[in-house]
Amino acid sequence: MNEDTKSDEKKTQELKLQETKKPSNPRANAMPTNGFVLLVDGKLKTQYQTAEEATAAAAKLKQSYPVIKVEVYDAAARISTEVETHS
């Protein structure tokens, strides 16, 4: 392989990573100031940009593990909402 082929492959990989953005994980010692964060048993887990994304992820998690306490924390409003299972 030559240098051009390697750099093209690297660029392609970088573009794929940018297209499939994963939600960020907040720092454990600082409350977020924007976005929506999943709280699982009182611990900050994954941060999402919209309430819909966070609520969907929380519902899926709660459906898989009904015993855990899952909340969606609105960082801007500083309010958390518990997610319940729907039977």
C-alpha positions in Angstrom: 0.0 0.0 0.0 1.2 3.5 -0.7 0.7 6.6 1.4 -2.3 7.9 -0.6 -4.2 4.6 0.0 -3.5 4.7 3.7 -4.6 8.3 4.1 -7.8 7.7 2.0 -8.7 4.8 4.3 -8.0 6.8 7.4 -10.3 9.7 6.1 -13.0 7.2 5.3 -12.8 5.8 8.8 -13.0 9.3 10.3 -16.1 10.1 8.3 -17.8 6.9 9.4 -17.1 7.8 13.1 -18.5 11.3 12.6 -21.7 9.9 11.0 -22.3 7.5 13.8 -22.1 9.8 16.7 -22.6 8.1 20.0 -24.1 9.9 23.0 -21.5 11.3 25.3 -20.9 10.1 28.8 -20.8 12.9 31.4 -18.1 13.3 34.0 -19.0 11.6 37.3 -18.1 14.5 39.5 -19.9 17.3 37.6 -23.6 17.8 36.9 -24.2 18.7 33.2 -25.5 22.1 32.3 -27.2 21.2 29.0 -28.9 18.3 27.3 -30.6 15.3 28.9 -28.8 12.6 30.9 -29.9 9.2 32.0 -29.7 8.5 35.7 -29.5 4.8 36.5 -30.0 4.1 40.2 -28.9 7.7 40.9 -25.8 7.7 38.8 -25.2 9.8 35.7 -24.8 7.6 32.6 -25.4 8.8 29.0 -26.0 12.3 27.8 -28.4 13.0 24.9 -29.1 16.2 22.9 -33.0 15.8 22.9 -35.5 14.7 25.4 -37.0 12.2 22.9 -33.7 10.4 22.5 -33.1 10.2 26.2 -36.7 9.0 26.9 -36.5 6.3 24.3 -33.2 5.0 25.6 -34.5 5.1 29.2 -37.7 3.2 28.2 -35.7 0.6 26.4 -33.3 0.2 29.4 -36.2 0.0 31.9 -38.0 -2.6 29.7 -34.8 -4.8 29.7 -34.1 -4.3 33.4 -37.4 -3.4 35.2 -35.8 -3.5 38.7 -33.5 -0.6 38.2 -34.5 3.0 38.8 -34.2 5.0 35.5 -34.6 8.8 35.3 -34.2 11.4 32.6 -32.5 14.5 33.9 -33.1 17.8 32.1 -29.9 19.7 32.7 -31.2 23.1 31.7 -34.3 22.9 34.0 -32.5 20.8 36.6 -35.4 18.4 36.8 -35.4 14.6 36.7 -38.3 12.5 35.6 -38.6 8.9 36.5 -39.3 6.4 33.7 -41.9 3.7 34.5 -42.5 0.4 32.8 -45.7 0.0 30.7 -47.3 -3.4 31.1 
